[in-house]
Amino acid sequence: MKKIILSCVALMATFFCASTVSAQGVKIYKVGGEVIDIPAAELDYIEAYDNTPSIEGEWKMKKLDTDADYMGASWGAADDYPAGKFPAFNAEDELTIADGKIIPNLQSELKNFFIGEATYTVAGTWTLKDMQPIDLTLLKVKGVNRDFSANSKSENDEAYIGVRVVEDEDADVAVKYLLEVYLIDYVPTDFAATAVSFECYVPDETGCCAWMSGTYIQFTMSQK
């Protein structure tokens, strides 16, 4: 029996001409016209080749998508998101993601959530059910402060984070990517008083507490 991984087939195609994979099997088209046909019945498995860019790397802040103005307007409570407590945009904020770790280098109040080196595992996928649903990779992160505060630290240091990588359409180089980060699982003690009093930080079926519009915090980072 043969074993073929589609990523290997893609590599083989660089030495031949092209390849196709289907439920019926694999066809490899050699230069000169010869076709190597491997039926699915002769394969132990075909593993899908995933060329989705990785979340791993060094990332630098590009945009705070849900800034204090946005959050305050969501609740008609601008004073609920004071400077020095709710995160403000800081171009020097950085995250390094590698080997199952998230290493923060933050100047903004995001450091009140990412309080030090954290570890993560991929917990599957999750859909942000906002005006336009967004499919995210769900990370379960250990080593964060769910209070999102400089004055208190949550006893539970695990939280879910949603991420996705998209192409940077503004990049002035050939291919560059953006990392969108969604903080979807925290209950703030230093801001968002109105939303907290309305009991809007409640777990969904996954356990994420900040999944509503006006509760989750989104920011976008570019590759360094």
PALUM-622108 format. One record per residue: residue number from 1; x, y, z of N, C-alpha, C in turn. Coordinates in nm, 2 decimals. Example, Ala and Ser with C-alpha at 12.3 -4.5 7.8 and 13.67 -1.06 7.14 Angstrom:
! PALUM-622108
   seq      n.X      n.Y      n.Z     ca.X     ca.Y     ca.Z      c.X      c.Y      c.Z
     1     1.32    -0.57     0.78     1.23    -0.45     0.78     1.32    -0.33     0.78
     2     1.28    -0.22     0.71     1.37    -0.11     0.71     1.29     0.00     0.79
END
This chain:
! PALUM-622108
   seq      n.X      n.Y      n.Z     ca.X     ca.Y     ca.Z      c.X      c.Y      c.Z
     1     0.08    -0.12     0.00     0.00     0.00     0.00     0.09     0.12     0.00
     2     0.04     0.23    -0.07     0.12     0.35    -0.08     0.06     0.45     0.02
     3     0.14     0.54     0.07     0.09     0.65     0.15     0.13     0.78     0.08
     4     0.03     0.87     0.06     0.06     1.00     0.00     0.00     1.11     0.08
     5     0.08     1.21     0.11     0.04     1.33     0.17     0.03     1.43     0.07
     6    -0.08     1.51     0.06    -0.10     1.60    -0.05     0.01     1.71    -0.05
     7     0.06     1.75     0.07     0.17     1.84     0.07     0.29     1.79    -0.01
     8     0.32     1.66     0.01     0.43     1.60    -0.07     0.40     1.59    -0.22
     9     0.27     1.57    -0.25     0.23     1.58    -0.39     0.26     1.71    -0.45
    10     0.23     1.82    -0.38     0.26     1.95    -0.42     0.41     1.97    -0.45
    11     0.49     1.91    -0.36     0.64     1.92    -0.38     0.68     1.84    -0.50
    12     0.62     1.72    -0.52     0.65     1.64    -0.64     0.62     1.71    -0.77
    13     0.51     1.80    -0.76     0.47     1.87    -0.88     0.58     1.97    -0.93
    14     0.67     2.01    -0.83     0.77     2.10    -0.88     0.88     2.03    -0.96
    15     0.89     1.90    -0.94     0.98     1.82    -1.02     0.91     1.77    -1.15
    16     0.78     1.76    -1.15     0.71     1.71    -1.27     0.64     1.83    -1.33
    17     0.51     1.83    -1.35     0.44     1.95    -1.41     0.33     2.00    -1.32
    18     0.24     1.90    -1.28     0.13     1.94    -1.19     0.07     1.82    -1.13
    19    -0.02     1.84    -1.04    -0.09     1.72    -0.98    -0.23     1.76    -0.94
    20    -0.31     1.66    -0.94    -0.45     1.69    -0.89    -0.49     1.58    -0.79
    21    -0.57     1.61    -0.69    -0.61     1.52    -0.59    -0.76     1.53    -0.59
    22    -0.83     1.41    -0.58    -0.97     1.41    -0.57    -1.01     1.28    -0.49
    23    -1.14     1.26    -0.48    -1.19     1.14    -0.41    -1.15     1.02    -0.48
    24    -1.13     1.03    -0.61    -1.09     0.91    -0.69    -0.94     0.87    -0.68
    25    -0.86     0.97    -0.64    -0.72     0.94    -0.62    -0.63     1.06    -0.66
    26    -0.51     1.03    -0.70    -0.41     1.13    -0.73    -0.36     1.11    -0.87
    27    -0.35     1.22    -0.95    -0.29     1.22    -1.08    -0.17     1.31    -1.08
    28    -0.06     1.26    -1.12     0.06     1.34    -1.13     0.10     1.35    -1.28
    29     0.11     1.47    -1.33     0.13     1.50    -1.47     0.28     1.53    -1.49
    30     0.35     1.44    -1.55     0.49     1.46    -1.58     0.52     1.55    -1.70
    31     0.63     1.61    -1.70     0.68     1.69    -1.82     0.69     1.59    -1.93
    32     0.64     1.61    -2.05     0.64     1.52    -2.16     0.51     1.45    -2.18
    33     0.41     1.47    -2.08     0.28     1.42    -2.11     0.24     1.29    -2.03
    34     0.33     1.22    -1.97     0.30     1.10    -1.90     0.22     1.13    -1.77
    35     0.12     1.05    -1.75     0.04     1.07    -1.63     0.05     0.95    -1.54
    36     0.09     0.98    -1.41     0.09     0.87    -1.31    -0.04     0.88    -1.24
    37    -0.12     0.77    -1.24    -0.25     0.77    -1.18    -0.25     0.67    -1.07
    38    -0.28     0.72    -0.95    -0.28     0.64    -0.83    -0.42     0.64    -0.77
    39    -0.50     0.53    -0.79    -0.64     0.53    -0.74    -0.65     0.54    -0.59
    40    -0.76     0.60    -0.54    -0.78     0.61    -0.40    -0.77     0.48    -0.33
    41    -0.81     0.37    -0.39    -0.81     0.24    -0.32    -0.67     0.20    -0.29
    42    -0.57     0.25    -0.35    -0.44     0.21    -0.33    -0.37     0.30    -0.23
    43    -0.44     0.40    -0.17    -0.38     0.49    -0.08    -0.43     0.46     0.06
    44    -0.34     0.47     0.16    -0.38     0.45     0.30    -0.45     0.58     0.34
    45    -0.41     0.69     0.30    -0.48     0.82     0.33    -0.43     0.93     0.24
    46    -0.51     1.03     0.22    -0.47     1.15     0.16    -0.49     1.26     0.26
    47    -0.39     1.33     0.30    -0.40     1.43     0.40    -0.40     1.57     0.32
    48    -0.50     1.65     0.35    -0.52     1.77     0.28    -0.40     1.87     0.31
    49    -0.35     1.93     0.20    -0.25     2.02     0.21    -0.30     2.16     0.25
    50    -0.25     2.21     0.36    -0.31     2.34     0.41    -0.20     2.45     0.39
    51    -0.22     2.54     0.30    -0.12     2.65     0.28    -0.17     2.78     0.35
    52    -0.26     2.76     0.45    -0.30     2.88     0.53    -0.18     2.93     0.61
    53    -0.15     3.06     0.60    -0.04     3.11     0.68    -0.05     3.09     0.83
    54     0.06     3.07     0.89     0.06     3.04     1.03     0.04     3.16     1.12
    55    -0.01     3.14     1.24    -0.02     3.25     1.33     0.11     3.27     1.40
    56     0.20     3.18     1.39     0.33     3.19     1.45     0.42     3.30     1.38
    57     0.49     3.37     1.46     0.58     3.48     1.41     0.58     3.60     1.51
    58     0.65     3.70     1.46     0.65     3.83     1.54     0.56     3.93     1.48
    59     0.47     3.98     1.56     0.36     4.07     1.52     0.37     4.20     1.59
    60     0.34     4.31     1.51     0.34     4.44     1.57     0.21     4.51     1.54
    61     0.16     4.59     1.64     0.03     4.65     1.64     0.02     4.74     1.51
    62    -0.10     4.72     1.45    -0.13     4.81     1.33    -0.26     4.89     1.36
    63    -0.35     4.83     1.43    -0.48     4.90     1.45    -0.56     4.84     1.57
    64    -0.61     4.93     1.65    -0.71     4.89     1.75    -0.85     4.90     1.70
    65    -0.91     4.79     1.65    -1.03     4.80     1.58    -1.15     4.85     1.67
    66    -1.15     4.80     1.79    -1.25     4.84     1.89    -1.19     4.93     1.99
    67    -1.18     5.06     1.96    -1.12     5.15     2.05    -1.22     5.20     2.15
    68    -1.18     5.29     2.24    -1.27     5.34     2.34    -1.39     5.41     2.29
    69    -1.37     5.48     2.18    -1.49     5.55     2.12    -1.59     5.45     2.07
    70    -1.54     5.35     2.00    -1.63     5.24     1.95    -1.71     5.17     2.07
    71    -1.63     5.14     2.17    -1.70     5.06     2.28    -1.80     5.15     2.35
    72    -1.76     5.28     2.38    -1.85     5.37     2.45    -1.97     5.40     2.37
    73    -1.96     5.41     2.24    -2.08     5.44     2.15    -2.17     5.31     2.15
    74    -2.11     5.20     2.17    -2.20     5.07     2.17    -2.30     5.07     2.29
    75    -2.26     5.14     2.40    -2.34     5.14     2.52    -2.39     5.28     2.55
    76    -2.36     5.38     2.47    -2.39     5.52     2.51    -2.33     5.56     2.64
    77    -2.21     5.51     2.66    -2.14     5.53     2.79    -1.99     5.55     2.77
    78    -1.96     5.66     2.72    -1.82     5.69     2.69    -1.73     5.69     2.81
    79    -1.78     5.73     2.92    -1.70     5.74     3.04    -1.67     5.60     3.10
    80    -1.73     5.50     3.04    -1.70     5.36     3.09    -1.57     5.30     3.05
    81    -1.50     5.38     2.96    -1.38     5.33     2.90    -1.27     5.43     2.91
    82    -1.22     5.45     3.03    -1.13     5.56     3.06    -0.99     5.53     3.01
    83    -0.92     5.64     2.98    -0.78     5.62     2.94    -0.70     5.57     3.06
    84    -0.61     5.49     3.04    -0.53     5.43     3.15    -0.58     5.30     3.20
    85    -0.71     5.27     3.16    -0.77     5.14     3.20    -0.81     5.06     3.08
    86    -0.88     5.13     2.99    -0.92     5.05     2.86    -0.80     5.07     2.76
    87    -0.77     4.97     2.69    -0.65     4.97     2.60    -0.66     5.09     2.50
    88    -0.55     5.16     2.48    -0.54     5.26     2.38    -0.44     5.21     2.27
    89    -0.46     5.26     2.15    -0.36     5.21     2.05    -0.22     5.26     2.08
    90    -0.13     5.16     2.06     0.02     5.19     2.08     0.09     5.11     1.98
    91     0.16     5.19     1.89     0.22     5.12     1.77     0.34     5.04     1.81
    92     0.38     5.05     1.94     0.50     4.97     1.99     0.46     4.84     2.04
    93     0.33     4.81     2.05     0.28     4.68     2.11     0.32     4.57     2.02
    94     0.37     4.46     2.07     0.42     4.34     2.00     0.38     4.21     2.07
    95     0.35     4.11     1.98     0.33     3.98     2.03     0.42     3.88     1.95
    96     0.48     3.79     2.02     0.56     3.68     1.95     0.48     3.55     1.98
    97     0.45     3.48     1.88     0.38     3.35     1.89     0.46     3.24     1.83
    98     0.51     3.15     1.92     0.60     3.04     1.87     0.60     2.93     1.97
    99     0.60     2.81     1.92     0.62     2.69     2.00     0.52     2.68     2.11
   100     0.39     2.71     2.08     0.28     2.70     2.18     0.29     2.81     2.29
   101     0.36     2.92     2.26     0.37     3.03     2.36     0.33     3.16     2.29
   102     0.28     3.25     2.37     0.25     3.39     2.34     0.33     3.47     2.43
   103     0.43     3.55     2.37     0.52     3.63     2.45     0.49     3.77     2.42
   104     0.43     3.85     2.51     0.40     3.99     2.49     0.51     4.08     2.52
   105     0.51     4.19     2.44     0.60     4.31     2.46     0.51     4.43     2.44
   106     0.44     4.47     2.55     0.33     4.56     2.53     0.35     4.69     2.61
   107     0.31     4.80     2.55     0.32     4.93     2.62     0.18     4.97     2.66
   108     0.08     4.93     2.59    -0.06     4.97     2.62    -0.12     4.89     2.73
   109    -0.25     4.92     2.76    -0.32     4.85     2.87    -0.35     4.70     2.83
   110    -0.32     4.66     2.71    -0.33     4.52     2.68    -0.24     4.44     2.77
   111    -0.14     4.50     2.83    -0.05     4.43     2.92    -0.13     4.39     3.05
   112    -0.25     4.45     3.07    -0.33     4.41     3.19    -0.40     4.28     3.16
   113    -0.41     4.23     3.04    -0.46     4.10     3.00    -0.35     4.00     2.98
   114    -0.26     4.04     2.89    -0.14     3.96     2.86    -0.03     4.00     2.96
   115    -0.04     3.93     3.08     0.05     3.98     3.19     0.19     3.92     3.19
   116     0.21     3.83     3.10     0.35     3.77     3.09     0.34     3.66     2.98
   117     0.45     3.58     2.97     0.45     3.47     2.88     0.34     3.37     2.91
   118     0.26     3.34     2.81     0.15     3.25     2.82     0.17     3.13     2.73
   119     0.10     3.02     2.76     0.10     2.91     2.67    -0.04     2.89     2.61
   120    -0.05     2.83     2.49    -0.18     2.81     2.43    -0.19     2.67     2.36
   121    -0.31     2.63     2.34    -0.34     2.51     2.26    -0.45     2.55     2.16
   122    -0.46     2.49     2.05    -0.56     2.52     1.95    -0.69     2.44     2.00
   123    -0.80     2.51     2.02    -0.92     2.45     2.07    -1.02     2.43     1.97
   124    -0.99     2.45     1.84    -1.09     2.43     1.73    -1.12     2.56     1.66
   125    -1.24     2.57     1.61    -1.29     2.69     1.54    -1.41     2.75     1.62
   126    -1.43     2.87     1.59    -1.54     2.94     1.66    -1.58     3.06     1.57
   127    -1.71     3.08     1.57    -1.77     3.18     1.48    -1.82     3.30     1.57
   128    -1.76     3.42     1.54    -1.80     3.54     1.60    -1.93     3.58     1.53
   129    -2.04     3.58     1.61    -2.17     3.61     1.55    -2.21     3.76     1.57
   130    -2.14     3.84     1.49    -2.16     3.98     1.49    -2.25     4.01     1.37
   131    -2.25     4.14     1.33    -2.33     4.17     1.21    -2.29     4.09     1.09
   132    -2.17     4.06     1.08    -2.12     3.97     0.97    -2.04     3.86     1.04
   133    -2.09     3.74     1.04    -2.01     3.63     1.11    -1.87     3.61     1.06
   134    -1.78     3.59     1.16    -1.64     3.57     1.12    -1.59     3.44     1.18
   135    -1.54     3.35     1.10    -1.49     3.22     1.15    -1.34     3.24     1.20
   136    -1.32     3.20     1.32    -1.19     3.22     1.39    -1.13     3.09     1.43
   137    -1.00     3.09     1.45    -0.93     2.98     1.52    -0.94     3.01     1.66
   138    -0.98     2.92     1.74    -1.00     2.94     1.89    -0.87     2.88     1.96
   139    -0.81     2.97     2.04    -0.69     2.93     2.12    -0.74     2.93     2.26
   140    -0.70     2.83     2.33    -0.71     2.82     2.48    -0.58     2.86     2.54
   141    -0.58     2.98     2.61    -0.45     3.04     2.65    -0.45     3.03     2.81
   142    -0.33     2.99     2.86    -0.31     2.99     3.00    -0.20     3.09     3.04
   143    -0.23     3.17     3.14    -0.13     3.27     3.18    -0.18     3.41     3.16
   144    -0.31     3.44     3.16    -0.36     3.57     3.13    -0.44     3.62     3.25
   145    -0.48     3.75     3.25    -0.56     3.80     3.36    -0.70     3.84     3.31
   146    -0.80     3.75     3.34    -0.93     3.77     3.29    -1.00     3.90     3.35
   147    -0.94     3.95     3.46    -0.99     4.08     3.51    -0.96     4.20     3.42
   148    -0.86     4.18     3.34    -0.81     4.29     3.25    -0.78     4.42     3.33
   149    -0.70     4.40     3.44    -0.68     4.51     3.53    -0.54     4.51     3.58
   150    -0.49     4.63     3.61    -0.36     4.65     3.68    -0.38     4.64     3.83
   151    -0.50     4.63     3.88    -0.52     4.63     4.02    -0.57     4.50     4.08
   152    -0.61     4.41     3.99    -0.66     4.28     4.04    -0.62     4.17     3.94
   153    -0.61     4.05     3.99    -0.58     3.94     3.90    -0.68     3.83     3.93
   154    -0.73     3.78     3.82    -0.83     3.67     3.82    -0.77     3.54     3.88
   155    -0.84     3.47     3.96    -0.79     3.34     4.00    -0.78     3.24     3.89
   156    -0.87     3.25     3.80    -0.86     3.16     3.68    -0.78     3.23     3.57
   157    -0.67     3.17     3.53    -0.58     3.24     3.44    -0.59     3.18     3.30
   158    -0.70     3.11     3.27    -0.72     3.06     3.13    -0.83     3.14     3.06
   159    -0.81     3.16     2.94    -0.92     3.23     2.86    -0.90     3.19     2.71
   160    -1.01     3.20     2.64    -1.01     3.17     2.50    -0.98     3.30     2.42
   161    -0.91     3.29     2.31    -0.88     3.40     2.22    -0.91     3.35     2.08
   162    -0.97     3.44     2.00    -1.00     3.41     1.86    -0.89     3.48     1.78
   163    -0.84     3.41     1.68    -0.75     3.47     1.58    -0.78     3.42     1.44
   164    -0.73     3.51     1.35    -0.73     3.46     1.21    -0.62     3.55     1.14
   165    -0.56     3.48     1.03    -0.46     3.55     0.95    -0.52     3.58     0.82
   166    -0.51     3.71     0.78    -0.56     3.75     0.65    -0.45     3.82     0.57
   167    -0.46     3.83     0.44    -0.36     3.90     0.36    -0.37     4.05     0.38
   168    -0.25     4.11     0.39    -0.24     4.25     0.41    -0.25     4.32     0.27
   169    -0.37     4.38     0.24    -0.39     4.44     0.11    -0.31     4.57     0.10
   170    -0.27     4.63     0.21    -0.19     4.75     0.20    -0.04     4.73     0.20
   171     0.00     4.61     0.21     0.15     4.58     0.21     0.22     4.62     0.09
   172     0.33     4.68     0.10     0.41     4.73    -0.02     0.52     4.62    -0.06
   173     0.50     4.50     0.00     0.59     4.39    -0.04     0.50     4.28    -0.11
   174     0.57     4.18    -0.16     0.50     4.08    -0.24     0.38     4.02    -0.16
   175     0.41     3.95    -0.05     0.30     3.89     0.03     0.33     3.92     0.18
   176     0.24     3.98     0.25     0.25     4.00     0.39     0.11     3.98     0.45
   177     0.11     3.94     0.58    -0.01     3.90     0.64    -0.04     3.98     0.76
   178    -0.17     3.98     0.80    -0.21     4.05     0.92    -0.27     3.94     1.01
   179    -0.25     3.96     1.14    -0.31     3.88     1.25    -0.41     3.96     1.32
   180    -0.54     3.91     1.30    -0.65     3.97     1.38    -0.67     3.89     1.51
   181    -0.67     3.96     1.62    -0.68     3.90     1.75    -0.81     3.95     1.81
   182    -0.89     3.86     1.86    -1.02     3.89     1.93    -1.02     3.84     2.07
   183    -1.02     3.93     2.17    -1.03     3.90     2.31    -1.17     3.88     2.34
   184    -1.21     3.75     2.36    -1.35     3.71     2.36    -1.39     3.65     2.50
   185    -1.30     3.65     2.59    -1.32     3.57     2.71    -1.25     3.64     2.83
   186    -1.32     3.74     2.88    -1.27     3.81     3.00    -1.39     3.88     3.06
   187    -1.38     3.92     3.19    -1.48     4.00     3.26    -1.41     4.12     3.32
   188    -1.42     4.24     3.27    -1.34     4.35     3.32    -1.38     4.40     3.45
   189    -1.29     4.45     3.53    -1.32     4.51     3.66    -1.29     4.66     3.66
   190    -1.22     4.71     3.56    -1.18     4.85     3.56    -1.25     4.93     3.45
   191    -1.33     4.87     3.37    -1.40     4.94     3.26    -1.52     4.87     3.23
   192    -1.60     4.93     3.14    -1.73     4.86     3.09    -1.83     4.84     3.20
   193    -1.84     4.94     3.29    -1.93     4.92     3.40    -2.08     4.90     3.35
   194    -2.12     4.97     3.25    -2.26     4.96     3.20    -2.29     4.82     3.15
   195    -2.20     4.77     3.06    -2.21     4.64     3.00    -2.21     4.53     3.11
   196    -2.12     4.55     3.21    -2.11     4.45     3.32    -2.24     4.45     3.40
   197    -2.29     4.57     3.43    -2.42     4.58     3.51    -2.54     4.52     3.43
   198    -2.53     4.52     3.30    -2.64     4.46     3.22    -2.62     4.31     3.20
   199    -2.51     4.26     3.27    -2.48     4.11     3.26    -2.46     4.07     3.12
   200    -2.38     4.15     3.05    -2.35     4.12     2.91    -2.23     4.03     2.89
   201    -2.15     4.01     3.00    -2.03     3.92     2.99    -2.07     3.79     3.05
   202    -2.15     3.71     2.97    -2.19     3.58     3.01    -2.14     3.48     2.91
   203    -2.11     3.36     2.96    -2.06     3.26     2.87    -2.15     3.21     2.76
   204    -2.10     3.19     2.64    -2.17     3.12     2.54    -2.16     2.97     2.55
   205    -2.20     2.90     2.45    -2.19     2.75     2.46    -2.05     2.70     2.47
   206    -1.95     2.78     2.43    -1.81     2.74     2.43    -1.75     2.78     2.57
   207    -1.81     2.88     2.63    -1.75     2.93     2.75    -1.69     3.07     2.74
   208    -1.70     3.13     2.62    -1.64     3.26     2.60    -1.74     3.37     2.66
   209    -1.68     3.46     2.74    -1.77     3.55     2.81    -1.78     3.69     2.74
   210    -1.70     3.72     2.64    -1.71     3.85     2.58    -1.73     3.84     2.43
   211    -1.84     3.77     2.40    -1.87     3.74     2.26    -1.96     3.84     2.19
   212    -2.03     3.92     2.27    -2.13     4.02     2.21    -2.05     4.14     2.15
   213    -2.11     4.20     2.05    -2.06     4.33     2.00    -2.06     4.43     2.12
   214    -1.95     4.50     2.13    -1.94     4.60     2.24    -1.88     4.54     2.36
   215    -1.85     4.41     2.36    -1.77     4.35     2.47    -1.64     4.29     2.43
   216    -1.63     4.23     2.31    -1.50     4.17     2.27    -1.41     4.29     2.22
   217    -1.28     4.27     2.24    -1.18     4.36     2.20    -1.11     4.31     2.08
   218    -1.10     4.38     1.97    -1.03     4.33     1.85    -0.92     4.43     1.82
   219    -0.80     4.37     1.78    -0.69     4.45     1.73    -0.62     4.37     1.62
   220    -0.55     4.44     1.53    -0.49     4.39     1.41    -0.34     4.42     1.42
   221    -0.26     4.31     1.39    -0.12     4.32     1.40    -0.06     4.28     1.26
   222     0.05     4.35     1.23     0.12     4.32     1.10     0.25     4.24     1.13
   223     0.30     4.17     1.03     0.42     4.09     1.04     0.54     4.19     1.06
   224     0.63     4.16     1.14     0.75     4.25     1.16     0.85     4.22     1.04
END
